[in-house]
Amino acid sequence: MAHQNTPKIIYHADDDEDDRLLFLDAMEDLSLPAAVQGVSDGQELLHTLDKSKDGLPDMIFLDINMPIKNGFDCLAEIRSREDALKEVRIVMLSTSKSPDNIELCHKLGADLYAVKPSTFQGLKDLLQKVFEMDWSSFQKSGGRFLLA
């Protein structure tokens, strides 16, 4: 399913500013219709989400290794909430290929675990896959949970 032309709100939490800039560049290169809000850690993400006047994001890309509040803690906090935020799609985006990390993210309620590619083209390819997924019928199980 190709991405729709309606603008989407995307949040990207990553403590590496270069990674946040590459993410933005990849989104622009792909002409994906989305407004991207970048933040540097999980605590900033939660604060930004709570204060946002734009409504809920359509998707959150969440790094694991961040200062102040890491991706695991942030994911757990979002999924334990009693509001609509707990239903937002969350894609874990990390350099870690650790089976333990992948399993923990699955148990904590991430929708997808994506290993950060080592090249810009790889990042573009990964984002294209994520945005072309048919999320309405997506079942996170087995190999469908991991994009590597």
N, CA, C and O of each residue as an XYZ file, in Angstrom:
592
protein
N       0.849     -1.174      0.000
C       0.000      0.000      0.000
C       0.894      1.237      0.000
O       1.726      1.385      0.896
N       0.751      2.096     -0.945
C       1.564      3.306     -1.034
C       1.109      4.304      0.015
O      -0.036      4.286      0.468
N       2.047      5.184      0.391
C       1.681      6.185      1.391
C       0.645      7.135      0.819
O       0.641      7.430     -0.376
N      -0.220      7.602      1.681
C      -1.262      8.525      1.257
C      -0.688      9.928      1.216
O       0.340     10.201      1.837
N      -1.348     10.819      0.487
C      -0.858     12.177      0.342
C      -1.270     13.094      1.485
O      -0.916     14.273      1.490
N      -2.012     12.568      2.448
C      -2.377     13.413      3.571
C      -1.167     13.588      4.481
O      -0.451     12.626      4.757
N      -0.938     14.813      4.946
C       0.215     15.043      5.822
C       0.106     14.214      7.092
O      -0.979     14.032      7.644
N       1.216     13.733      7.529
C       1.277     12.947      8.747
C       2.171     13.672      9.744
O       3.056     14.441      9.368
N       1.920     13.411     11.013
C       2.760     13.966     12.066
C       3.623     12.834     12.599
O       3.116     11.825     13.090
N       4.933     13.016     12.497
C       5.899     12.008     12.908
C       6.782     12.604     13.999
O       7.274     13.724     13.862
N       6.980     11.857     15.080
C       7.940     12.256     16.110
C       9.128     11.304     16.013
O       8.967     10.098     15.825
N      10.317     11.872     16.146
C      11.542     11.086     16.065
C      12.402     11.416     17.279
O      12.910     12.531     17.391
N      12.569     10.465     18.182
C      13.372     10.660     19.388
C      14.707      9.951     19.232
O      14.763      8.726     19.129
N      15.783     10.733     19.214
C      17.136     10.195     19.072
C      18.104     11.221     19.643
O      18.026     12.403     19.309
N      19.014     10.774     20.500
C      19.949     11.709     21.117
C      21.052     12.159     20.167
O      21.753     13.128     20.460
N      21.223     11.481     19.041
C      22.259     11.832     18.069
C      21.689     12.830     17.059
O      20.850     12.479     16.230
N      22.156     14.075     17.142
C      21.630     15.120     16.261
C      21.860     14.782     14.791
O      21.005     15.064     13.951
N      23.009     14.180     14.472
C      23.278     13.795     13.084
C      22.240     12.790     12.584
O      21.784     12.879     11.445
N      21.872     11.839     13.435
C      20.849     10.859     13.048
C      19.497     11.531     12.826
O      18.762     11.164     11.910
N      19.169     12.519     13.669
C      17.902     13.237     13.474
C      17.913     14.005     12.155
O      16.905     14.041     11.450
N      19.049     14.618     11.819
C      19.149     15.359     10.555
C      19.082     14.420      9.356
O      18.428     14.733      8.361
N      19.757     13.267      9.441
C      19.688     12.282      8.355
C      18.257     11.781      8.162
O      17.812     11.587      7.031
N      17.546     11.573      9.256
C      16.150     11.142      9.196
C      15.324     12.174      8.432
O      14.549     11.822      7.543
N      15.493     13.449      8.781
C      14.778     14.526      8.082
C      15.130     14.563      6.603
O      14.250     14.684      5.751
N      16.429     14.456      6.301
C      16.874     14.469      4.906
C      16.273     13.305      4.124
O      15.856     13.470      2.978
N      16.230     12.125      4.748
C      15.661     10.949      4.079
C      14.171     11.148      3.810
O      13.678     10.805      2.736
N      13.468     11.695      4.775
C      12.033     11.962      4.584
C      11.825     12.947      3.433
O      10.925     12.768      2.612
N      12.658     13.983      3.376
C      12.544     14.970      2.297
C      12.881     14.347      0.950
O      12.179     14.587     -0.033
N      13.946     13.549      0.888
C      14.329     12.896     -0.370
C      13.221     11.990     -0.900
O      13.027     11.881     -2.111
N      12.505     11.349      0.003
C      11.424     10.440     -0.391
C      10.118     11.175     -0.664
O       9.134     10.568     -1.087
N      10.111     12.473     -0.424
C       8.900     13.290     -0.593
C       7.721     12.720      0.185
O       6.582     12.736     -0.280
N       8.020     12.217      1.376
C       6.956     11.685      2.220
C       6.210     12.850      2.862
O       6.829     13.736      3.451
N       4.891     12.852      2.750
C       4.093     13.975      3.248
C       3.944     13.927      4.769
O       2.928     13.472      5.294
N       4.968     14.400      5.458
C       4.934     14.339      6.912
C       5.646     15.531      7.524
O       6.633     16.037      6.989
N       5.126     15.959      8.645
C       5.800     16.957      9.465
C       6.540     16.180     10.545
O       5.928     15.429     11.305
N       7.861     16.360     10.614
C       8.679     15.604     11.560
C       9.106     16.504     12.711
O       9.666     17.580     12.506
N       8.832     16.047     13.912
C       9.262     16.737     15.131
C      10.364     15.900     15.762
O      10.111     14.775     16.194
N      11.584     16.426     15.822
C      12.697     15.710     16.420
C      12.930     16.131     17.856
O      12.842     17.314     18.188
N      13.227     15.160     18.709
C      13.558     15.418     20.106
C      14.770     14.569     20.484
O      15.070     13.578     19.818
N      15.471     14.962     21.561
C      16.750     14.331     21.871
C      16.696     13.228     22.928
O      17.702     12.555     23.152
N      15.564     13.028     23.575
C      15.466     11.932     24.544
C      13.997     11.638     24.849
O      13.098     12.376     24.445
N      13.783     10.548     25.566
C      12.423     10.126     25.866
C      11.648     11.092     26.737
O      10.443     11.266     26.558
N      12.332     11.722     27.679
C      11.645     12.685     28.545
C      11.160     13.879     27.730
O      10.038     14.352     27.916
N      12.016     14.368     26.818
C      11.614     15.481     25.954
C      10.449     15.063     25.052
O       9.542     15.856     24.797
N      10.477     13.825     24.576
C       9.380     13.323     23.749
C       8.059     13.366     24.519
O       7.063     13.891     24.022
N       8.056     12.818     25.719
C       6.826     12.784     26.507
C       6.340     14.191     26.837
O       5.140     14.463     26.780
N       7.256     15.076     27.178
C       6.889     16.463     27.469
C       6.287     17.123     26.224
O       5.264     17.802     26.311
N       6.926     16.921     25.067
C       6.446     17.511     23.813
C       5.069     16.963     23.451
O       4.194     17.714     23.020
N       4.876     15.667     23.624
C       3.574     15.056     23.336
C       2.486     15.616     24.245
O       1.373     15.889     23.794
N       2.806     15.785     25.513
C       1.817     16.308     26.461
C       1.453     17.758     26.174
O       0.324     18.174     26.437
N       2.387     18.528     25.641
C       2.163     19.958     25.396
C       1.695     20.262     23.974
O       1.333     21.400     23.675
N       1.698     19.263     23.101
C       1.379     19.488     21.689
C      -0.052     19.964     21.495
O      -0.994     19.434     22.086
N      -0.187     20.971     20.655
C      -1.509     21.478     20.286
C      -1.947     20.911     18.933
O      -3.056     21.178     18.471
N      -1.063     20.124     18.300
C      -1.341     19.562     16.978
C      -2.033     18.206     17.051
O      -2.273     17.588     16.014
N      -2.349     17.742     18.218
C      -2.944     16.422     18.349
C      -1.879     15.345     18.409
O      -0.687     15.636     18.519
N      -2.312     14.123     18.337
C      -1.394     12.995     18.442
C      -0.617     12.788     17.149
O      -1.123     13.074     16.064
N       0.615     12.290     17.265
C       1.340     11.942     16.042
C       0.742     10.675     15.435
O       0.057      9.905     16.108
N       1.017     10.482     14.158
C       0.598      9.249     13.493
C       1.567      8.120     13.799
O       1.197      6.946     13.784
N       2.830      8.494     14.079
C       3.851      7.491     14.323
C       4.989      8.118     15.117
O       5.283      9.306     14.981
N       5.627      7.288     15.955
C       6.806      7.706     16.707
C       7.940      6.760     16.354
O       7.786      5.540     16.422
N       9.080      7.327     15.977
C      10.315      6.565     15.802
C      11.138      6.808     17.057
O      11.413      7.954     17.413
N      11.530      5.733     17.726
C      12.118      5.846     19.053
C      13.432      5.082     19.139
O      13.470      3.865     18.952
N      14.516      5.814     19.426
C      15.822      5.198     19.650
C      15.809      4.539     21.030
O      15.013      4.913     21.892
N      16.680      3.570     21.235
C      16.751      2.905     22.536
C      17.713      3.627     23.474
O      17.342      4.002     24.587
N      18.952      3.819     23.018
C      19.997      4.361     23.883
C      20.000      5.878     23.858
O      20.603      6.503     22.986
N      19.304      6.464     24.846
C      19.244      7.916     24.983
C      19.439      8.268     26.451
O      19.108      7.476     27.333
N      19.978      9.461     26.714
C      20.126      9.891     28.109
C      18.774     10.290     28.708
O      17.775     10.394     27.997
N      18.760     10.501     29.975
C      17.617     10.969     30.766
C      16.503      9.921     30.816
O      16.214      9.392     31.889
N      15.878      9.614     29.689
C      14.874      8.545     29.634
C      15.109      7.767     28.350
O      14.928      8.291     27.252
N      15.518      6.504     28.499
C      15.834      5.707     27.309
C      14.564      5.239     26.600
O      13.450      5.448     27.080
N      14.760      4.608     25.458
C      13.634      4.174     24.641
C      12.759      3.126     25.301
O      11.540      3.134     25.124
N      13.373      2.214     26.067
C      12.579      1.194     26.767
C      11.611      1.852     27.754
O      10.418      1.552     27.771
N      12.159      2.763     28.579
C      11.332      3.425     29.594
C      10.239      4.276     28.952
O       9.100      4.304     29.419
N      10.604      4.963     27.882
C       9.643      5.815     27.184
C       8.524      4.969     26.569
O       7.346      5.305     26.690
N       8.898      3.881     25.916
C       7.919      2.966     25.324
C       6.974      2.420     26.393
O       5.757      2.411     26.208
N       7.541      1.965     27.510
C       6.718      1.419     28.592
C       5.756      2.471     29.132
O       4.595      2.168     29.410
N       6.233      3.705     29.282
C       5.370      4.763     29.809
C       4.231      5.092     28.842
O       3.091      5.289     29.262
N       4.545      5.151     27.553
C       3.501      5.442     26.563
C       2.446      4.341     26.557
O       1.248      4.626     26.540
N       2.887      3.086     26.569
C       1.943      1.969     26.496
C       1.139      1.776     27.779
O       0.109      1.101     27.762
N       1.592      2.358     28.894
C       0.848      2.207     30.147
C      -0.143      3.343     30.383
O      -0.872      3.333     31.374
N      -0.172      4.307     29.492
C      -1.072      5.456     29.662
C      -2.527      5.044     29.462
O      -2.827      3.993     28.896
N      -3.401      5.888     29.936
C      -4.840      5.631     29.823
C      -5.493      6.538     28.789
O      -6.717      6.667     28.767
N      -4.693      7.166     27.933
C      -5.256      8.043     26.902
C      -4.940      7.486     25.515
O      -4.345      6.416     25.390
N      -5.336      8.209     24.489
C      -5.192      7.737     23.108
C      -3.740      7.597     22.671
O      -3.460      6.905     21.692
N      -2.813      8.236     23.374
C      -1.398      8.148     23.008
C      -0.905      6.704     23.015
O      -0.025      6.345     22.232
N      -1.463      5.883     23.887
C      -0.981      4.503     23.973
C      -1.276      3.697     22.707
O      -0.740      2.602     22.540
N      -2.118      4.221     21.816
C      -2.455      3.527     20.569
C      -1.619      3.987     19.370
O      -1.743      3.426     18.282
N      -0.775      4.994     19.560
C       0.048      5.513     18.460
C       1.063      4.452     18.035
O       1.634      3.759     18.877
N       1.283      4.330     16.730
C       2.280      3.391     16.207
C       3.670      3.810     16.670
O       4.045      4.976     16.547
N       4.440      2.848     17.207
C       5.802      3.129     17.652
C       6.753      2.175     16.957
O       6.620      0.954     17.042
N       7.728      2.772     16.258
C       8.783      2.018     15.586
C      10.072      2.261     16.354
O      10.556      3.391     16.423
N      10.624      1.209     16.925
C      11.921      1.326     17.580
C      12.973      1.369     16.477
O      12.964      0.539     15.568
N      13.873      2.332     16.561
C      14.898      2.525     15.537
C      16.234      2.567     16.257
O      16.565      3.567     16.893
N      17.008      1.485     16.161
C      18.225      1.362     16.952
C      19.321      0.648     16.173
O      19.046     -0.129     15.259
N      20.566      0.921     16.548
C      21.691      0.196     15.950
C      21.800     -1.205     16.543
O      22.458     -2.072     15.968
N      21.166     -1.428     17.678
C      21.260     -2.708     18.371
C      20.513     -3.807     17.616
O      19.366     -3.644     17.201
N      21.210     -4.932     17.457
C      20.586     -6.120     16.875
C      20.402     -7.194     17.946
O      20.129     -8.353     17.635
N      20.554     -6.800     19.197
C      20.469     -7.731     20.314
C      19.091     -8.387     20.378
O      18.077     -7.695     20.460
N      19.051     -9.725     20.340
C      17.760    -10.412     20.463
C      17.022    -10.039     21.754
O      15.793     -9.980     21.773
N      17.777     -9.787     22.833
C      17.145     -9.399     24.098
C      16.447     -8.050     23.966
O      15.330     -7.878     24.454
N      17.108     -7.081     23.302
C      16.497     -5.764     23.096
C      15.255     -5.867     22.220
O      14.230     -5.246     22.498
N      15.361     -6.658     21.161
C      14.240     -6.827     20.236
C      13.047     -7.451     20.964
O      11.914     -6.993     20.820
N      13.313     -8.496     21.742
C      12.247     -9.170     22.491
C      11.622     -8.240     23.530
O      10.403     -8.227     23.699
N      12.456     -7.460     24.226
C      11.926     -6.540     25.231
C      11.025     -5.487     24.583
O       9.962     -5.168     25.116
N      11.442     -4.952     23.445
C      10.617     -3.960     22.746
C       9.283     -4.558     22.324
O       8.245     -3.901     22.399
N       9.320     -5.802     21.884
C       8.087     -6.502     21.508
C       7.172     -6.639     22.726
O       5.978     -6.349     22.647
N       7.736     -7.080     23.849
C       6.946     -7.264     25.072
C       6.393     -5.948     25.602
O       5.294     -5.910     26.155
N       7.161     -4.858     25.432
C       6.727     -3.551     25.931
C       5.675     -2.900     25.036
O       5.059     -1.906     25.419
N       5.469     -3.463     23.838
C       4.382     -2.974     23.001
C       4.763     -2.182     21.766
O       3.907     -1.527     21.171
N       6.036     -2.226     21.359
C       6.411     -1.562     20.104
C       5.685     -2.245     18.951
O       5.383     -3.437     19.015
N       5.410     -1.488     17.908
C       4.750     -2.057     16.734
C       5.750     -2.680     15.774
O       5.429     -3.618     15.044
N       6.970     -2.143     15.785
C       7.989     -2.597     14.842
C       9.355     -2.280     15.422
O       9.517     -1.284     16.128
N      10.339     -3.122     15.128
C      11.721     -2.881     15.535
C      12.545     -2.807     14.261
O      12.600     -3.771     13.497
N      13.183     -1.672     14.030
C      13.984     -1.480     12.822
C      15.431     -1.215     13.216
O      15.710     -0.350     14.046
N      16.343     -1.966     12.616
C      17.769     -1.751     12.851
C      18.219     -0.593     11.974
O      17.998     -0.592     10.763
N      18.860      0.406     12.608
C      19.330      1.580     11.865
C      20.314      1.141     10.790
O      21.306      0.480     11.094
N      20.055      1.495      9.554
C      20.986      1.160      8.478
C      22.273      1.979      8.610
O      22.293      3.029      9.253
N      23.330      1.486      7.998
C      24.625      2.177      8.077
C      24.811      3.186      6.952
O      25.799      3.921      6.939
N      23.872      3.232      6.004
C      23.992      4.175      4.885
C      22.724      5.018      4.769
O      21.658      4.640      5.256
N      22.867      6.165      4.114
C      21.725      7.047      3.888
C      20.690      6.362      2.998
O      19.491      6.457      3.257
N      21.144      5.679      1.959
C      20.218      4.963      1.079
C      19.482      3.872      1.853
O      18.291      3.644      1.639
N      20.198      3.202      2.750
C      19.568      2.183      3.579
C      18.467      2.759      4.454
O      17.424      2.134      4.645
N      18.708      3.967      4.990
C      17.691      4.638      5.800
C      16.476      4.990      4.949
O      15.336      4.801      5.374
N      16.725      5.498      3.755
C      15.615      5.820      2.850
C      14.810      4.566      2.518
O      13.579      4.598      2.522
N      15.496      3.469      2.234
C      14.808      2.209      1.924
C      13.962      1.739      3.107
O      12.829      1.290      2.932
N      14.522      1.848      4.310
C      13.802      1.427      5.502
C      12.553      2.278      5.717
O      11.472      1.748      5.974
N      12.702      3.593      5.610
C      11.547      4.481      5.790
C      10.477      4.214      4.737
O       9.283      4.237      5.038
N      10.905      3.962      3.505
C       9.952      3.643      2.438
C       9.146      2.400      2.812
O       7.929      2.370      2.636
N       9.833      1.370      3.332
C       9.139      0.140      3.742
C       8.125      0.422      4.850
O       6.992     -0.058      4.807
N       8.549      1.206      5.840
C       7.659      1.501      6.970
C       6.414      2.232      6.499
O       5.302      1.908      6.915
N       6.601      3.227      5.624
C       5.457      4.032      5.210
C       4.597      3.365      4.141
O       3.482      3.816      3.879
N       5.093      2.308      3.528
C       4.286      1.573      2.555
C       3.556      0.389      3.185
O       2.780     -0.290      2.512
N       3.800      0.138      4.469
C       3.140     -0.979      5.139
C       1.640     -0.721      5.242
O       1.198      0.415      5.414
N       0.885     -1.780      5.134
C      -0.556     -1.688      5.350
C      -0.797     -1.885      6.847
O      -1.008     -3.003      7.316
N      -0.761     -0.779      7.579
C      -0.872     -0.844      9.033
C      -2.256     -1.303      9.487
O      -2.405     -1.793     10.606
N      -3.261     -1.153      8.639
C      -4.612     -1.548      9.046
C      -4.728     -3.057      9.238
O      -5.572     -3.521     10.004
N      -3.890     -3.823      8.551
C      -3.949     -5.277      8.697
C      -2.656     -5.847      9.272
O      -2.436     -7.058      9.245
N      -1.802     -4.964      9.792
C      -0.496     -5.388     10.299
C      -0.636     -6.181     11.589
O      -1.324     -5.761     12.520
N       0.017     -7.321     11.633
C       0.094     -8.139     12.842
C       1.566     -8.253     13.214
O       2.363     -8.758     12.424
N       1.938     -7.793     14.401
C       3.344     -7.856     14.793
C       3.662     -9.220     15.388
O       3.437     -9.473     16.571
N       4.184    -10.079     14.546
C       4.538    -11.405     15.008
C       5.738    -11.908     14.229
O       5.910    -11.593     13.051
N       6.558    -12.688     14.897
C       7.700    -13.313     14.250
C       8.546    -12.354     13.455
O       8.931    -11.295     13.951
N       8.840    -12.718     12.216
C       9.694    -11.926     11.353
C       9.099    -10.597     10.940
O       9.827     -9.720     10.474
N       7.795    -10.423     11.097
C       7.164     -9.155     10.703
C       7.458     -8.037     11.687
O       7.253     -6.868     11.357
N       7.932     -8.358     12.889
C       8.220     -7.340     13.893
C       9.572     -6.680     13.645
O       9.773     -5.526     14.023
N      10.497     -7.396     13.016
C      11.869     -6.914     12.838
C      12.134     -6.516     11.399
O      11.904     -7.297     10.476
N      12.623     -5.285     11.211
C      13.125     -4.826      9.917
C      14.624     -4.629     10.071
O      15.063     -3.740     10.801
N      15.404     -5.443      9.398
C      16.858     -5.330      9.527
C      17.498     -5.213      8.165
O      18.720     -5.108      8.064
